[in-house]
Amino acid sequence: MTSVRVERLYKIFGPQPTELVRRLEAGADQEEIKAASSTAAVVDASFDVQEGETFVVMGLSGSGKSTLIRMLNGLLTPTAGRVFVDDEDITKMSAGALRTMRQQKMSMVFQHFALFPHRTVLDNAGYGLQIKGAGKSEITEKAREALSLVGLEGWEERYPQQLSGGMRQRVGLARALAAHTDVLLMDEAFSALDPLIKREMQDQLLNLNAKLGKTIIFITHDLNEAMRLGDRIAMMRAGEIVQIGTAEQILNEPADDYVASFVQDVDRSRVLSAASIAEPPETLLSASASPDEALALMRQQHTDRLFVADGGQRLLGELSAAAAEQAHQDGRSDVRSVLAPVTDPVAGTTPMKALLSRMSTEAVPTPVVDEQQRLLGVITPVAVFQALCQEVPAAEGGDGADAAAIKEASASDV
């Protein structure tokens, strides 16, 4: 189900913003908006975020991503467009209704922690509940529970100045979790942290959401972070969303030169999964096939090994030529009884990097399965090597002119 829906959202800073939206919709460009002494911070943004999804908005400084997230919870009023949270249009809510919505449905984790220095860790974690009007015992119980989730059990009576940057960010995350809202907005939440602590926080967020199933909208300028955390990623440039897709889609099918330049130096082995490089198996046999049919397929494919699946594509095992021949001699009607188990199929979500050592020692196709053990395809050392060596495709008609500008902006942004 859709948790957050954004429809044709605009934010113009400057004089006559509504008129400038009309001009943008009629085809005006950003230069015309600048000439009117205005800034188009967000232009015609539309997307849906599903329940339990981590949706990452990625862009350089000035791309409009922070303005966008502040319209999602009503901190900024859109110039045009609508935002729905659980099918309620928050752009039509009163100030009081917006406060209630934030308390009950949507929490925010900020870049610079936003902790109260005079409050203990426990009191900071429970602040959202206090604003809701919860009782003291409930606040204490839920705040302690949230601190335990983020690894801060035993630190409840400390103060923010006694904590490291990473620990303070954990308190901010605990405060959002303690509020028990379904949606978390995270605006550059980890960007102020050292690289090692940043990765630990990313790990913790991934582990936590695997347990809690929150809907997360995460803002970042770090492409590696976006690709690591996001189920889907929205790439922003100059206020516009230029592409939405999975990390693999953005890596393999960039919408334009801007996106292609962004991803050209990405470590493909960390982004691509086994499922994304799996190929349809040529040596797949139905469990109802006869031994003669199995032997004929082996001769046709020049192999002595077949994978066998049921009608729902669930992997049942593998069949050797010797086993098929024995089944033929025994007069069996199908091959089910002579199958050998596949002891170590690869999960479709396995990063390609984790496959490299295995592929270096295996010459035969390796089956790739989903959580229900359905066969997604097979991978071979050749397929892994080709995926690693593949260049990022250029967008049609593009010349890659954005590359230098993106590198320069990225360096200054960090």
C-alpha positions in Angstrom: 0.0 0.0 0.0 1.1 3.6 -0.6 2.2 5.4 2.5 3.2 8.8 1.0 2.1 10.1 -2.4 3.4 13.3 -4.0 1.6 14.8 -7.0 3.1 17.6 -9.1 4.8 19.4 -6.3 6.4 22.8 -6.8 8.2 25.2 -4.5 9.2 28.6 -5.8 11.0 31.2 -3.6 10.6 34.8 -4.7 7.9 37.1 -6.1 4.8 35.9 -7.9 5.5 32.1 -7.3 2.1 31.0 -8.5 2.5 32.8 -11.8 6.0 31.3 -12.2 4.6 27.8 -11.7 2.2 28.5 -14.5 5.1 29.6 -16.7 7.1 26.5 -15.8 4.1 24.3 -16.7 3.9 26.1 -20.0 7.5 25.3 -20.8 9.6 28.1 -19.2 13.1 27.1 -18.2 15.1 27.8 -15.0 16.8 30.8 -16.5 13.5 32.6 -16.9 12.7 31.9 -13.3 16.1 33.3 -12.2 15.5 36.4 -14.4 12.4 37.0 -12.3 14.6 37.1 -9.1 13.1 33.8 -8.0 14.4 30.3 -7.4 12.6 27.1 -8.5 13.6 24.8 -5.6 11.3 21.9 -6.5 9.8 21.5 -10.0 6.9 19.1 -10.8 7.9 16.3 -8.4 5.7 13.2 -8.4 6.3 9.9 -6.7 4.8 7.2 -4.5 6.5 5.6 -1.5 5.1 2.2 -0.4 4.7 1.0 3.1 7.9 -0.4 4.5 10.0 1.0 1.6 13.2 3.0 2.0 13.0 5.7 -0.6 16.2 7.7 -1.0 16.2 11.2 -2.6 19.7 11.8 -3.9 21.2 15.0 -5.2 24.0 17.6 -4.9 23.6 20.7 -2.7 21.1 23.0 -4.2 19.2 20.2 -6.0 16.1 20.8 -3.9 16.1 17.6 -1.9 15.9 19.2 1.5 13.1 21.6 0.4 11.3 18.6 -0.9 11.4 16.7 2.4 10.2 19.7 4.3 7.1 19.9 2.2 6.4 16.2 3.0 5.6 17.0 6.6 4.3 20.5 6.2 7.2 22.4 7.5 7.2 24.2 4.1 4.0 25.0 2.2 4.1 24.0 -1.5 3.6 26.6 -4.2 1.6 24.0 -6.0 0.9 20.3 -5.9 -0.3 17.9 -3.2 1.2 15.6 -0.6 -0.8 12.7 0.7 0.1 10.7 3.9 -2.1 7.6 4.2 -4.4 9.2 1.6 -4.9 12.4 3.6 -3.9 15.6 1.7 -1.7 17.4 4.2 -1.5 20.5 2.0 -5.1 21.2 3.0 -4.5 20.7 6.7 -4.6 23.4 9.4 -1.5 24.1 11.5 -3.0 22.1 14.3 -3.8 19.1 12.1 -0.3 19.2 10.7 1.1 19.0 14.3 -1.1 16.1 15.0 -0.1 14.3 11.8 3.6 14.7 12.7 3.1 13.4 16.2 1.1 10.4 15.0 2.4 9.5 11.6 5.7 11.1 10.7 8.9 11.6 12.6 12.1 13.4 11.4 15.8 12.7 12.1 18.0 15.7 11.5 21.6 16.0 10.3 22.9 17.8 13.4 21.0 15.6 16.0 18.8 18.4 17.3 19.1 17.2 20.9 18.5 19.2 24.0 21.8 19.5 25.8 20.2 20.0 29.3 18.1 16.8 29.0 19.4 13.2 29.6 19.6 10.7 26.8 16.4 9.1 28.1 14.6 12.4 28.2 15.7 13.3 24.7 14.6 9.9 23.4 11.2 10.4 25.0 10.6 14.0 23.9 8.3 13.1 21.1 6.1 11.1 23.4 6.1 14.0 25.9 4.8 16.3 23.2 2.1 13.8 22.4 1.0 14.0 26.0 1.9 10.4 27.0 2.2 9.5 30.6 5.6 9.4 32.4 5.7 5.6 32.7 4.8 5.1 29.0 7.5 7.7 28.0 10.1 5.9 30.1 9.2 2.4 28.8 9.1 3.3 25.1 12.2 5.5 25.3 14.2 2.7 27.0 12.9 0.3 24.4 14.0 2.6 21.5 17.4 3.2 23.1 17.9 -0.5 23.4 17.1 -0.9 19.7 19.8 1.5 18.7 22.4 0.0 21.0 22.3 2.7 23.8 21.1 0.6 26.7 22.9 1.7 29.8 23.4 5.3 28.5 20.0 6.6 29.6 21.3 9.0 32.3 24.1 10.5 30.3 23.9 13.9 28.5 24.5 14.6 24.8 27.8 16.3 25.4 29.1 13.1 27.0 28.4 11.1 23.8 30.3 10.8 20.5 28.7 12.1 17.3 27.6 8.6 16.3 26.0 8.0 19.7 24.2 11.4 19.5 22.7 10.4 16.1 21.6 7.2 17.6 19.7 9.2 20.3 18.0 11.2 17.5 17.0 7.9 15.7 15.8 6.5 19.0 13.6 9.6 19.6 12.0 9.0 16.1 11.5 5.3 16.9 10.0 5.9 20.3 7.3 8.1 18.8 6.0 4.9 17.0 5.2 6.7 13.8 5.0 4.7 10.6 7.0 7.1 8.5 10.6 8.4 9.2 12.0 11.4 7.3 15.8 11.4 7.5 17.5 14.6 6.2 21.2 14.0 5.6 21.0 12.1 8.9 24.5 10.5 8.7 26.4 13.1 6.6 28.0 14.8 9.7 29.5 11.5 10.9 33.0 10.0 10.3 33.1 7.4 7.5 33.4 4.4 9.8 30.6 5.6 12.2 28.5 6.5 9.1 28.7 2.9 7.8 27.8 1.6 11.3 24.7 3.8 11.3 23.8 2.6 7.9 24.1 -1.0 9.0 22.0 -0.3 12.0 19.3 1.4 10.0 19.2 -1.6 7.6 19.0 -4.0 10.5 16.4 -2.0 12.3 14.1 -1.6 9.4 14.3 -5.3 8.6 12.7 -5.8 12.0 10.4 -2.8 12.2 9.2 -2.3 8.6 9.1 1.5 8.8 8.5 3.7 5.7 11.7 5.7 5.4 12.3 8.7 3.1 16.1 9.4 3.3 17.8 12.5 1.9 21.5 12.3 1.0 24.2 13.7 -1.4 26.2 10.5 -1.0 25.6 8.1 -4.0 27.2 5.1 -2.2 24.9 5.7 0.7 21.9 6.1 -1.6 22.6 2.8 -3.4 23.3 1.0 -0.1 20.1 2.0 1.7 17.5 2.7 -1.0 14.9 0.2 -2.2 14.4 2.9 -4.8 16.3 6.2 -5.5 15.0 9.5 -6.9 17.8 11.4 -8.5 17.3 15.2 -8.3 18.9 18.0 -10.3 18.0 21.7 -10.2 14.7 21.0 -8.4 13.6 18.3 -10.8 13.5 14.5 -10.3 15.3 13.2 -13.4 15.1 9.5 -12.6 13.5 7.1 -10.1 14.6 3.5 -9.9 16.4 0.8 -8.0 20.1 1.1 -7.6 20.6 -1.5 -10.4 18.3 0.3 -12.8 20.0 3.6 -12.2 23.4 2.0 -12.7 22.5 0.0 -15.8 19.9 2.4 -17.4 20.8 6.0 -16.5 18.1 8.4 -17.7 20.6 11.1 -18.9 24.2 12.2 -18.9 23.8 13.8 -15.5 22.9 10.4 -13.9 25.4 8.5 -16.0 28.2 10.8 -14.8 27.1 10.3 -11.2 27.3 6.5 -11.4 30.3 6.0 -13.7 32.7 5.4 -10.8 30.4 3.2 -8.7 31.8 -0.2 -7.6 29.4 -2.4 -9.6 30.2 -5.4 -7.4 28.6 -3.8 -4.4 25.5 -2.7 -6.2 24.6 -5.5 -8.6 22.9 -8.6 -7.1 22.9 -12.2 -8.2 19.4 -11.8 -9.5 20.4 -8.9 -11.7 23.0 -10.8 -13.6 21.3 -14.2 -13.6 20.6 -15.7 -17.0 17.7 -18.0 -18.0 18.8 -21.6 -17.5 19.1 -23.5 -20.7 19.4 -26.7 -18.7 16.1 -26.6 -16.8 13.9 -29.7 -16.6 10.3 -30.1 -15.4 10.0 -32.5 -12.5 7.4 -34.5 -14.5 9.8 -35.1 -17.4 10.8 -38.7 -18.1 14.3 -40.0 -17.9 14.4 -40.2 -21.8 13.4 -36.6 -22.0 16.1 -35.6 -19.6 18.8 -37.6 -21.5 17.7 -36.0 -24.8 18.0 -32.5 -23.3 21.4 -33.3 -22.0 22.6 -34.4 -25.4 21.1 -31.3 -27.0 22.7 -28.9 -24.5 26.0 -30.9 -24.3 25.8 -31.2 -20.5 25.7 -33.9 -17.9 23.7 -31.9 -15.4 20.2 -30.4 -15.3 18.4 -28.3 -12.7 14.8 -29.5 -12.0 11.9 -27.4 -11.0 8.2 -27.9 -10.3 5.3 -26.1 -12.0 5.8 -23.0 -9.8 9.5 -22.7 -10.8 10.5 -23.9 -7.3 14.0 -25.5 -7.4 13.7 -29.2 -6.5 17.2 -30.4 -7.2 19.6 -31.4 -9.9 19.9 -34.4 -12.1 23.1 -36.0 -13.3 23.4 -38.0 -16.5 24.2 -41.1 -14.4 21.0 -40.7 -12.4 18.9 -40.2 -15.5 20.4 -43.3 -17.1 19.7 -45.3 -14.0 16.1 -44.1 -13.9 15.7 -45.1 -17.6 17.0 -48.6 -16.8 14.7 -48.9 -13.8 11.7 -47.9 -16.0 10.8 -44.9 -13.9 8.1 -42.6 -15.4 9.8 -39.3 -14.1 13.0 -38.2 -12.5 11.8 -37.0 -9.1 13.1 -40.0 -7.2 16.7 -39.7 -8.5 17.2 -36.0 -7.9 20.2 -34.8 -5.8 19.7 -31.7 -3.6 21.2 -28.4 -4.6 23.1 -27.8 -1.4 24.1 -24.2 -1.8 22.0 -22.1 -4.2 22.7 -18.4 -4.3 20.0 -16.0 -2.9 18.9 -13.5 -5.5 19.7 -10.6 -3.2 23.4 -11.6 -2.7 25.7 -8.8 -3.8 28.0 -9.7 -6.7 31.0 -8.9 -4.5 30.1 -11.8 -2.3 30.1 -14.1 -5.3 33.6 -13.4 -6.6 35.5 -16.0 -4.6 32.9 -18.6 -5.3 32.9 -18.0 -9.0 36.7 -18.3 -9.1 36.4 -22.0 -8.2 33.1 -23.0 -9.9 33.0 -23.7 -13.6 29.4 -24.9 -13.9 26.3 -22.7 -13.7 25.1 -21.9 -10.2 21.4 -21.6 -9.5 19.9 -18.3 -8.2 16.7 -18.5 -6.1 14.3 -16.1 -4.3 13.0 -16.4 -0.8 10.5 -19.1 -1.8 13.3 -21.1 -3.5 11.9 -20.3 -7.0 14.6 -20.4 -9.6 15.4 -17.0 -10.9 18.2 -18.1 -13.3 21.8 -19.2 -13.2 25.1 -17.4 -13.0 28.4 -18.3 -14.4 31.9 -16.9 -14.0 31.6 -15.4 -17.5 28.4 -13.5 -16.5 30.0 -12.1 -13.4 33.1 -11.0 -15.3 31.0 -9.3 -18.0 28.9 -7.5 -15.4 32.0 -6.2 -13.7 33.5 -4.9 -17.0 30.4 -3.4 -18.4 30.7 0.4 -18.9 27.9 2.7 -17.8 25.8 3.4 -20.9 25.6 7.0 -22.0 22.1 8.5 -22.4 20.9 8.8 -25.9 22.1 11.9 -27.6 24.3 12.9 -24.7 27.9 13.9 -24.7 28.8 13.5 -21.1 29.4 17.2 -20.7 28.1 17.1 -17.1 30.9 14.9 -15.8 33.4 17.6 -14.8 30.7 19.8 -13.2 29.4 16.9 -11.2 32.8 16.0 -9.9 33.6 19.6 -9.0 30.2 20.0 -7.2 30.6 16.7 -5.4 34.0 17.7 -4.1 32.8 21.0 -2.8 29.6 19.4 -1.4 31.5 16.9 0.7 
